[in-house]
Amino acid sequence: MVRVTACTNQKGGVGKTTTVVNLAAFLALSGTSTLVIDVDPQGNATSGLGVDRRLLDRSVYDAIIDRVPIGDVVVGTAIDGLDLVPSTPALSGAEVELVDIPARERRLAASLAGLDARYERVLIDCPPSLGLLTVNALTAADGVLIPIQTEYYALEGLSQLVNTIRLVREELNPRLEVEGVLLTMYDARTNLSAQVAAEVRRHMDGTVYDTVVPRSVRLSEAPSHGLPVALYAPSSRGAQAYGALAAEVTARG
């Protein structure tokens, strides 16, 4: 059965899209058929997987707003076994358009219900906000992956996110759970990173992944080449970290 994971944090710049793109790549490379759904109007997961948004006729917007079958908007990537439901600039208006649509929180979930069984994992890249697109992702998901940067104010806003997850679970999606918390941008040279990591592990007891993603130039460079780090710099520390995370995610089930 397919496992749907929403990757979200309303704070920007925490490594959310980097995590979706690179975790998905390593899952696919390990033999797990994987689909990335980009519901962020910025479309960084789309470009990070080498897809030019300007050349697309259809996107996740059409699936959510116009109920185009989601299988009709899937595109391939450079990695066998990894497909993408892309974002286009049209998605930026979706939050407003959803307001007057009945069952607006369930549009993505309804779309995913029509997805065939060819994927074992679906990763949803959410916008850096807790608006209707993120709520759609949470309503469609089985679990939530929360990236947190190991920097000052790391836990700022986390209680709001956890509260949103609780509300979605109570009102819309009773199966939703926190699948895991991922520490990102870790700098082993600083005491701050170690202190923040310890604080997050204490605050989010039992849900934090053992894998820690370091600061990595290669991770930052890879999106500009339209490639996951697994293809751009497979021997880099960032690639090793996301490979380890993929193994840990698979082991957790």
C-alpha positions as CSV (number, residue, x, y, z in Angstrom):
1,M,0.0,0.0,0.0
2,V,1.2,3.5,-0.9
3,R,2.6,5.6,2.0
4,V,1.9,9.4,1.6
5,T,4.2,11.8,3.5
6,A,3.8,15.6,3.6
7,C,7.0,17.5,4.2
8,T,6.2,20.8,5.9
9,N,7.4,23.6,8.1
10,Q,5.9,27.1,7.9
11,K,9.4,28.5,8.4
12,G,11.2,29.0,5.1
13,G,14.7,28.0,4.4
14,V,14.8,24.9,6.6
15,G,15.6,22.4,3.9
16,K,12.1,21.3,3.1
17,T,12.4,21.1,-0.6
18,T,15.9,19.8,-0.4
19,T,14.7,17.0,1.7
20,V,11.8,16.0,-0.5
21,V,13.9,16.0,-3.7
22,N,16.9,14.1,-2.2
23,L,14.9,11.7,-0.1
24,A,12.7,10.8,-3.0
25,A,15.8,10.3,-5.2
26,F,17.4,7.9,-2.8
27,L,14.2,6.0,-2.2
28,A,13.8,5.5,-6.0
29,L,17.4,4.5,-6.4
30,S,16.9,1.9,-3.6
31,G,14.1,0.4,-5.7
32,T,11.1,2.1,-4.1
33,S,8.7,3.5,-6.7
34,T,8.3,7.1,-5.6
35,L,6.2,10.1,-6.6
36,V,6.9,13.7,-5.6
37,I,3.9,16.1,-5.6
38,D,4.9,19.8,-5.6
39,V,2.2,21.9,-4.0
40,D,4.5,24.9,-3.4
41,P,3.7,27.7,-5.8
42,Q,7.4,28.5,-5.9
43,G,8.0,25.2,-7.7
44,N,11.4,24.6,-6.3
45,A,11.0,20.8,-6.2
46,T,9.9,20.9,-9.8
47,S,12.9,22.7,-11.0
48,G,15.2,20.8,-8.6
49,L,14.1,17.6,-10.4
50,G,15.1,19.1,-13.8
51,V,11.6,20.0,-15.0
52,D,11.1,23.4,-16.7
53,R,7.8,24.9,-15.3
54,R,7.4,27.2,-18.3
55,L,7.0,24.2,-20.7
56,L,4.3,22.4,-18.8
57,D,0.7,22.3,-20.0
58,R,-0.7,20.8,-16.8
59,S,0.3,20.8,-13.2
60,V,-0.9,20.0,-9.7
61,Y,-3.1,23.1,-10.1
62,D,-5.2,21.3,-12.7
63,A,-5.5,18.2,-10.4
64,I,-6.6,20.2,-7.4
65,I,-8.8,22.9,-8.9
66,D,-10.1,21.3,-12.1
67,R,-10.0,17.7,-11.0
68,V,-7.9,16.5,-13.9
69,P,-6.9,12.9,-13.0
70,I,-3.6,13.2,-11.2
71,G,-2.1,10.5,-13.4
72,D,-2.6,12.8,-16.4
73,V,-0.2,15.4,-14.9
74,V,2.6,13.1,-13.9
75,V,6.0,13.7,-15.6
76,G,9.2,11.6,-15.4
77,T,12.6,12.6,-14.0
78,A,16.2,11.7,-14.6
79,I,15.9,8.8,-12.1
80,D,14.0,5.6,-13.0
81,G,11.2,5.0,-10.5
82,L,10.9,8.7,-9.5
83,D,8.0,10.7,-11.0
84,L,6.8,14.2,-10.4
85,V,3.5,16.0,-10.2
86,P,4.8,19.5,-11.0
87,S,3.9,23.0,-9.8
88,T,3.4,25.9,-12.2
89,P,2.9,29.6,-11.5
90,A,-0.9,29.1,-11.8
91,L,-0.8,27.4,-8.4
92,S,-0.1,30.8,-6.7
93,G,-3.8,31.6,-7.2
94,A,-5.1,28.3,-5.8
95,E,-5.3,29.4,-2.2
96,V,-7.9,32.1,-3.2
97,E,-9.8,29.8,-5.6
98,L,-10.1,27.1,-3.0
99,V,-11.9,29.3,-0.5
100,D,-15.3,29.0,-2.2
101,I,-15.0,25.3,-3.3
102,P,-16.9,22.7,-1.3
103,A,-14.8,20.3,0.7
104,R,-11.8,22.5,-0.2
105,E,-9.5,20.8,2.3
106,R,-10.0,17.4,0.6
107,R,-9.2,18.2,-3.0
108,L,-5.8,16.7,-3.1
109,A,-6.9,13.7,-1.1
110,A,-9.7,13.1,-3.6
111,S,-7.2,13.4,-6.5
112,L,-4.8,10.9,-4.9
113,A,-7.6,8.4,-4.5
114,G,-7.5,8.1,-8.3
115,L,-3.8,7.3,-8.4
116,D,-2.9,3.8,-9.5
117,A,-0.9,1.4,-7.4
118,R,2.4,1.9,-9.2
119,Y,3.9,4.0,-6.3
120,E,5.0,2.8,-2.9
121,R,5.9,6.2,-1.6
122,V,4.4,9.7,-2.3
123,L,6.2,12.8,-0.9
124,I,4.4,16.1,-0.9
125,D,6.4,19.3,-0.8
126,C,4.3,21.9,1.0
127,P,4.5,25.8,0.9
128,P,6.2,27.5,3.8
129,S,2.8,28.4,5.3
130,L,-0.1,26.8,7.0
131,G,-2.7,27.8,4.3
132,L,-5.1,25.7,2.4
133,L,-2.5,24.0,0.1
134,T,-0.7,22.7,3.2
135,V,-4.0,21.6,4.8
136,N,-4.8,19.8,1.6
137,A,-1.4,18.0,1.8
138,L,-2.0,17.1,5.5
139,T,-5.5,15.8,4.8
140,A,-4.1,13.6,2.0
141,A,-1.1,12.3,4.0
142,D,-0.5,9.3,6.3
143,G,2.4,11.1,8.0
144,V,4.3,14.4,8.3
145,L,8.1,14.8,8.0
146,I,9.2,18.1,9.7
147,P,12.6,19.5,8.7
148,I,14.1,21.7,11.4
149,Q,17.3,23.7,11.0
150,T,19.8,23.4,13.8
151,E,20.0,27.2,14.2
152,Y,18.7,29.8,16.6
153,Y,14.9,30.0,16.8
154,A,14.7,26.4,15.4
155,L,11.7,25.6,17.5
156,E,9.9,28.9,16.8
157,G,6.5,28.2,15.3
158,L,6.9,24.4,15.8
159,S,4.1,24.4,18.4
160,Q,1.8,26.1,15.9
161,L,2.6,23.4,13.3
162,V,2.1,20.6,15.8
163,N,-1.2,22.1,16.8
164,T,-2.3,22.3,13.1
165,I,-1.4,18.7,12.7
166,R,-3.5,17.8,15.7
167,L,-6.5,19.8,14.4
168,V,-6.2,18.1,11.0
169,R,-6.1,14.8,12.7
170,E,-9.2,15.6,14.8
171,E,-11.3,17.2,12.1
172,L,-10.1,15.9,8.7
173,N,-7.7,13.0,8.8
174,P,-7.6,10.7,11.8
175,R,-4.7,8.6,10.5
176,L,-2.3,11.6,10.3
177,E,0.8,11.2,12.5
178,V,4.2,12.9,12.9
179,E,6.4,10.5,10.9
180,G,9.7,12.1,11.9
181,V,11.6,15.2,12.5
182,L,14.8,15.8,10.5
183,L,17.6,18.0,11.8
184,T,19.1,20.0,8.9
185,M,22.0,22.4,8.2
186,Y,24.0,20.9,11.0
187,D,27.4,22.5,11.5
188,A,29.6,20.2,13.7
189,R,32.0,23.1,14.2
190,T,29.6,25.1,16.4
191,N,28.3,24.5,19.9
192,L,25.0,26.0,18.8
193,S,24.1,23.2,16.4
194,A,24.8,20.6,19.0
195,Q,22.7,22.5,21.6
196,V,19.8,23.0,19.2
197,A,19.9,19.3,18.2
198,A,19.7,18.3,21.8
199,E,16.8,20.7,22.4
200,V,14.8,19.4,19.4
201,R,15.4,15.8,20.5
202,R,14.2,16.6,24.0
203,H,11.2,18.6,22.7
204,M,10.1,16.1,20.0
205,D,10.9,13.0,22.0
206,G,11.1,9.8,20.0
207,T,10.3,11.3,16.6
208,V,13.6,12.8,15.6
209,Y,15.6,10.8,13.0
210,D,19.1,9.6,13.9
211,T,20.2,11.0,10.5
212,V,21.4,14.6,10.6
213,V,21.9,16.6,7.4
214,P,25.0,18.7,7.5
215,R,25.6,22.1,5.8
216,S,26.8,21.2,2.3
217,V,27.8,23.3,-0.6
218,R,27.0,20.4,-3.0
219,L,23.4,20.2,-1.6
220,S,23.1,23.9,-2.3
221,E,24.5,23.6,-5.8
222,A,22.5,20.6,-7.0
223,P,19.2,22.4,-7.7
224,S,20.8,24.9,-10.1
225,H,21.7,21.8,-12.2
226,G,18.2,20.4,-12.0
227,L,19.6,17.2,-10.3
228,P,19.2,15.5,-6.9
229,V,22.5,15.4,-5.0
230,A,22.5,11.6,-5.6
231,L,23.3,12.3,-9.3
232,Y,25.1,15.7,-8.9
233,A,27.6,14.8,-6.2
234,P,27.0,11.2,-5.0
235,S,30.0,11.0,-2.7
236,S,29.3,14.3,-0.9
237,R,28.4,14.5,2.8
238,G,25.0,15.7,1.8
239,A,24.4,12.7,-0.4
240,Q,25.6,10.3,2.3
241,A,23.2,11.9,4.7
242,Y,20.1,11.6,2.5
243,G,21.1,8.1,1.6
244,A,21.1,7.3,5.3
245,L,17.8,9.1,5.8
246,A,16.2,7.0,3.0
247,A,17.3,3.8,4.7
248,E,16.0,5.1,8.0
249,V,12.6,6.1,6.6
250,T,12.3,2.7,4.9
251,A,13.2,0.9,8.1
252,R,10.5,2.9,10.0
253,G,7.9,1.7,7.4
